[in-house]
Amino acid sequence: MSQPQKDRPWLFRTYAGHSTASASNALYRGNLAKGQTGLSVAFDLPTQTGYDSDHILAKGEVGKVGVPVSHLGDMRALFDDIPLDQMNTSMTINATAPWLLSLYIAVAEEQGADVTALQGTVQNDIIKEYLSRGTYICPPEPSLRMITDVAAYTREHLPKWNPMNVCSYHLQEAGATPEEELAFALATATAVLDDLKNKVPAEHFPAMVGRISFFVNAGIRFVTELCKMRAFVELWDEICATRYGVEDAKYRRFRYGVQVNSLGLTEQQPENNVYRILLETLAVTLSKNARARAVQLPAWNEALGLPRPWDQQWSLRMQQILAYETDLLEFDDLFDGNPAIDRKVNELKDGARAELAQIDGMGGAVGAIAYMKSRLVESNAARIANIEKGETTVVGVNKWQAGEPSPLTAGDDAIMVSDPEAEADQLRRLAQWKSDRDSAAVKEALTALRTAANDGSNIMPPSIACARAGVTTGEWADVVRSVFGQYRAPTGVSSNPSNRTEGLEDLREHVDLVSAALGRRLKFLVGKPGLDGHSNGAEQIAARARDCGMEIDYEGIRLTPEEIVTAAQNGDVHVIGLSILSGSHIPLVRDVMARLRAAGMTDIPVIAGGIIPEDDANELRAMGVARVYTPKDFELNKIMNDIVTLVDPRPVAAE
């Protein structure tokens, strides 16, 4: 009996990078030796937002959520002994995508590689940064220009490279419904292609449409997620054919990679996350006609802190068992003609088309940023409320909380702790790099970059010249900032009084009583110090506080401790909430507390939230932080009651 013909498996990746380029290189080579077939690079926040590791805003953030890459030497170390012309590399980078791709090209040239053979992707999606992730630099229009500059350059010089990975992953993390995830991602893709049409010859445009890829999220409702992926495939084919007249079916193919949902990973009973990750993986692999081309899985313990190499290996083995031990790849699509699947796919497509029509009516994705942001905040609020009310079950969180202690979380090394010496090491090497390079060559390269930015030339050639000359990430981004300006995206949280008050009557009465005792409306400042752009938690805290009747002060992401303390002083606030998810809570909160003491404002209670280990929480409390909240504290009304109680001036605070 003949063996059935198997499809090729997807690319196996893990999203990785930490501490330093050399430490990350060792991790990559170890993962490749275990059977990983592609790389997915996580960069730290200074690199993502265009700052060198020695910038004041980078303090405490270096190497925390990814690898710091400040110059060609860092990129060289990151890929040491990894032949780039034989690798498929995904770089999760957006605002600084032209720069990181330039460094990658320069390293490939040093390796003697054929640059035209390079395969991989730069995410290069700025719209979702304004909506959900927050690592943008410039306003939308020049950001869109740089995206299409990269696309036009790769068409000519890197024919196997994907110049953009339209990223709906963070949209779901920010609360998007399946219909919103479909619509907002497709609107982003059309905004890019509409701009790109003017930058490539007409005969090459269909092939460029075929080079656009997507990066999606797959949540726990895996049948719905499977249907969402089939809807993506059908809608993209429809858009490519009708909007852009692409006749060749291969250029209309929906090509996507995926990381399954990290938002749903729980701090409580974290071993349950293994099952969640597997089920979510099935959503993007079961349906042959909508199967992912690359999959990267989070580790089971990412809600607790940095995963260890063993934790990443466990997720890799899950993919390998699914691809090589099961018969998944031996069959035609299992769902074609299924009436239940077809019904759900059509329902999702109809909802997405309605959203797309709304966005098109606003002038497209760029013109609809504020609208899309407000929709995400509202959808996320509904998601959280359903968990709080028990209408959405999360095992171990709002149901069946009792359980045995997990032996997987026992011991001091249960999660990886970032190297405390890594930042100092990075700063020493950065100083040495700046000292050793040819300053005249750097100046000349930066001048050429500025000229191109001003006159509309493609940004890539001068960026590659900057990489070769030894320019740093911060220097490249400073030119971009000076020419194009900086931007502050809408928060999606209105300060107007809310009519979403159902179930909040007791809390609203509590706020009214305390406000009367204070002599004015209780005012709550929500601040995000540092470079962390994950604003979902801060937005939901601010929105719920508003719904409870507090006056809120929330200006969005990337504030310095000094700006937060000044805002507290000028706004005469009663309580300060600090949200930090990058792991930099200790230095940033310490800075805020010191500035409050210097300003004589120690009477204002401070609360902090983030992915904060208990030892760090104790350290924060020792600094004077009144309350510390982590992902396990999902009941926002309880947090609201704590806040009101903290500032209650009456002799016996209401409980």
Stockholm file with secondary structure:
# STOCKHOLM 1.0

chainA/1-655         MSQPQKDRPWLFRTYAGHSTASASNALYRGNLAKGQTGLSVAFDLPTQTGYDSDHILAKGEVGKVGVPVSHLGDMRALFDDIPLDQMNTSMTINATAPWLLSLYIAVAEEQGADVTALQGTVQNDIIKEYLSRGTYICPPEPSLRMITDVAAYTREHLPKWNPMNVCSYHLQEAGATPEEELAFALATATAVLDDLKNKVPAEHFPAMVGRISFFVNAGIRFVTELCKMRAFVELWDEICATRYGVEDAKYRRFRYGVQVNSLGLTEQQPENNVYRILLETLAVTLSKNARARAVQLPAWNEALGLPRPWDQQWSLRMQQILAYETDLLEFDDLFDGNPAIDRKVNELKDGARAELAQIDGMGGAVGAIAYMKSRLVESNAARIANIEKGETTVVGVNKWQAGEPSPLTAGDDAIMVSDPEAEADQLRRLAQWKSDRDSAAVKEALTALRTAANDGSNIMPPSIACARAGVTTGEWADVVRSVFGQYRAPTGVSSNPSNRTEGLEDLREHVDLVSAALGRRLKFLVGKPGLDGHSNGAEQIAARARDCGMEIDYEGIRLTPEEIVTAAQNGDVHVIGLSILSGSHIPLVRDVMARLRAAGMTDIPVIAGGIIPEDDANELRAMGVARVYTPKDFELNKIMNDIVTLVDPRPVAAE
#=GR chainA/1-655 SS CCCCCCCCCCEEECEECCSCHHHHHHHHHHHHHTTCCSEEEEBCHHHHHTCCTTSGGGTTTTTSSSBCCCSHHHHHHHTTTCCGGGCEEEEECSTTHHHHHHHHHHHHHHTTCCGGGCEEEECCCCHHIIIIICCCCSCHHHHHHHHHHHHHHHHHHCTTEECCEEECHHHHHTTCCHHHHHHHHHHHHHHHHHHHTTTSCGGGHHHHHTTCEEEEEECSCHHHHHHHHHHHHHHHHHHHHHTTCCCCGGGGCCCEEEEECSTTCCSSSGGGHHHHHHHHHHHTTSCGGGCCSEEECCCTTTTTSBCCHHHHHHHHHHHHIIIIISSGGGSSCSSTTCHHHHHHHHHHHHHHHHHHHHHHHTTSTTTTHHHHHHHHHHHHHHHHHHHHHTSSCCBTTTBCCCCCCCGGGCSTTSSBCCCTTHHHHHHHHHHHHHHHSCHHHHHHHHHHHHHHHHHTCCSHHHHHHHHHHTCCHHHHHHHHHHHHCCCCCCCSCCCSCCSCCTTCHHHHHHHHHHHHHHTSCCEEEEECBSSCCCCHHHHHHHHHHHHTTCEEEECCSCBCHHHHHHHHHHHTCSEEEEECCSSCHHHHHHHHHHHHHHTTCTTSCEEEESSCCHHHHHHHHHHTCSEEECTTCCCHHHHHHHHHHHHCCSSSCCC
#=GC SS_cons         CCCCCCCCCCEEECEECCSCHHHHHHHHHHHHHTTCCSEEEEBCHHHHHTCCTTSGGGTTTTTSSSBCCCSHHHHHHHTTTCCGGGCEEEEECSTTHHHHHHHHHHHHHHTTCCGGGCEEEECCCCHHIIIIICCCCSCHHHHHHHHHHHHHHHHHHCTTEECCEEECHHHHHTTCCHHHHHHHHHHHHHHHHHHHTTTSCGGGHHHHHTTCEEEEEECSCHHHHHHHHHHHHHHHHHHHHHTTCCCCGGGGCCCEEEEECSTTCCSSSGGGHHHHHHHHHHHTTSCGGGCCSEEECCCTTTTTSBCCHHHHHHHHHHHHIIIIISSGGGSSCSSTTCHHHHHHHHHHHHHHHHHHHHHHHTTSTTTTHHHHHHHHHHHHHHHHHHHHHTSSCCBTTTBCCCCCCCGGGCSTTSSBCCCTTHHHHHHHHHHHHHHHSCHHHHHHHHHHHHHHHHHTCCSHHHHHHHHHHTCCHHHHHHHHHHHHCCCCCCCSCCCSCCSCCTTCHHHHHHHHHHHHHHTSCCEEEEECBSSCCCCHHHHHHHHHHHHTTCEEEECCSCBCHHHHHHHHHHHTCSEEEEECCSSCHHHHHHHHHHHHHHTTCTTSCEEEESSCCHHHHHHHHHHTCSEEECTTCCCHHHHHHHHHHHHCCSSSCCC
//
